[in-house]
Amino acid sequence: MYALYGEAGRRSTLDGLHLESIADRSRLHNWEIQPHRHGVLVQLLLIERGRVTARMDEDEVVLRAPALVWVPAQAVHGFRFAPETEGLVITLDQSRLRELLDHVPDLLDSLDQARLVALDRGATVTRLLFAVAHGLREDYAGDGAWRGPALDHAVALLVTQAARLDRPRSTTQADGRAMQHLTRFREQVEQHFRRQPTVAALARPLGITPAQLNRLCRRHLGCSALAVLHERLLLEAKRELGYTHLMVRQIADGLGFADPAYFTRFFARQTGKSPSEWRAQGGAR
């Protein structure tokens, strides 16, 4: 059960899978989906014709068809479609995604990152994506034999192709190791940021020292390892200030700040505003 944008209640799904055209929902809202987020849902948008201005947390990108957008759970997202834009929205419960990809944890982990990708209309992967999507839509609406396995196969293929897109490519063996370390580091941050672990604690599972981790972050990300953790904390703070009714002290506690005043100083140092000021001024909108 889940609720989609614009629905007051919760609705049943086909075992955690829902498909609809972009027009089905967007036309009802004048082709604009206001920024919002889903707790346990992920979405894949395939834009076949038209144009979309996609908001993903604090990033905004204009994409012309063909294009792909991957929305991980908890990401704040919104869309402004050009009228009569055509495409498909695939919504999955995270539990179903995990069932499909549990045997490939690296692939599953890579889908924690949002993707906003302009596609090459003539590329083989683009033709594959839309061919599979069209077949998926037919199976979803039909009642053919072995419908369930067919749906699972199509969804797994689509999300695998989505994960391959916009993926960093390393040019040397050393760069490859560095990217592996940074990928695992980001996974550690994503899993544990609410505890505010030390850089040493984040480096330990990678088998490298804090100094090595900092060098990797500065070289490839342009900032320290601690700054990466702080960026993730700030992102979640903004999400919760903008899209929940939690009190500032509750948000501070949930993000591992023992003292709400320290959280306020941290937030003001990063944004120039206190949490209450940022919320009152509609900072996330």
Long-range contacts (C-beta under 8 A, 24 or more apart in sequence): 2-38, 2-40, 2-41, 2-91, 2-93, 4-91, 5-29, 5-33, 5-34, 5-36, 13-91, 13-93, 14-140, 14-151, 15-96, 15-148, 16-92, 16-93, 16-95, 16-96, 17-90, 17-91, 17-92, 17-93, 17-96, 17-140, 17-151, 17-155, 18-90, 18-91, 18-92, 19-88, 19-89, 19-90, 19-91, 19-136, 19-137, 19-140, 20-88, 20-89, 21-86, 21-87, 21-88, 21-89, 22-47, 22-50, 22-81, 22-85, 22-86, 22-87, 22-88, 22-89, 23-84, 23-85, 23-86, 24-89, 25-89, 26-79, 26-81, 26-85, 31-80, 31-81, 31-82, 31-83, 31-85, 32-78, 32-79, 32-80, 32-81, 33-77, 33-78, 33-79, 33-80, 34-78, 35-76, 35-77, 35-78, 35-242, 35-243, 35-284, 35-285, 36-76, 36-77, 36-78, 36-243, 37-74, 37-75, 37-76, 37-77, 37-239, 37-243, 38-71, 38-73, 38-74, 39-73, 39-74, 40-73, 40-93, 40-94, 40-95, 41-73, 41-91, 41-92, 41-93, 41-94, 42-70, 42-71, 42-72, 42-73, 42-91, 42-92, 42-94, 42-97, 42-111, 43-69, 43-70, 43-71, 43-77, 43-89, 43-90, 43-91, 43-92, 44-68, 44-69, 44-70, 44-71, 44-89, 44-90, 44-92, 44-158, 44-159, 44-162, 45-69, 45-70, 45-71, 45-79, 45-87, 45-88, 45-89, 45-90, 46-87, 46-88, 46-90, 46-129, 46-130, 46-133, 46-158, 47-85, 47-86, 47-87, 48-86, 48-87, 48-88, 48-130, 49-84, 49-85, 49-86, 49-87, 50-81, 50-82, 50-83, 50-84, 50-85, 50-86, 50-87, 51-81, 51-82, 51-85, 52-79, 52-80, 52-81, 52-82, 52-85, 53-79, 53-80, 54-78, 54-79, 54-116, 55-79, 56-114, 56-116, 57-114, 57-235, 57-238, 57-239, 58-235, 58-238, 59-116, 61-116, 63-116, 63-117, 63-118, 64-118, 66-118, 66-119, 66-120, 66-121, 66-126, 66-129, 66-130, 67-116, 67-117, 67-118, 67-119, 68-115, 68-116, 68-117, 68-119, 68-129, 68-162, 68-165, 69-114, 69-115, 69-116, 69-117, 70-111, 70-114, 70-115, 70-116, 70-159, 70-162, 70-163, 71-114, 72-111, 72-112, 72-113, 72-114, 74-239, 75-114, 76-239, 76-242, 76-243, 76-284, 77-114, 88-133, 88-136, 88-137, 90-133, 90-136, 90-155, 90-158, 92-155, 92-159, 97-159, 100-152, 100-155, 100-156, 100-159, 101-156, 101-159, 107-160, 107-163, 109-183, 109-187, 110-163, 110-167, 110-183, 111-159, 111-162, 111-163, 112-187, 112-190, 115-162, 115-165, 115-166, 116-166, 117-165, 117-166, 119-165, 125-161, 125-164, 125-165, 128-161, 129-158, 129-161, 132-157, 132-158, 132-161, 133-158, 178-216, 178-219, 178-220, 179-220, 181-206, 181-208, 181-213, 181-216, 182-216, 182-217, 182-220, 182-221, 185-213, 185-216, 185-217, 185-225, 185-228, 186-228, 189-228, 189-229, 189-232, 190-232, 193-229, 193-232, 193-233, 193-236, 193-255, 193-256, 194-236, 194-254, 194-255, 194-256, 195-256, 196-229, 196-233, 196-255, 196-256, 196-257, 197-229, 199-224, 199-225, 199-226, 199-229, 202-229, 230-266, 230-270, 233-266, 234-266, 234-267, 234-270, 234-271, 237-263, 237-267, 237-275, 238-278, 238-283, 238-284, 239-284, 241-275, 241-278, 241-279, 241-283, 241-284, 242-279, 242-282, 242-283, 242-284, 242-285, 243-284, 248-275, 248-276, 248-279, 251-275
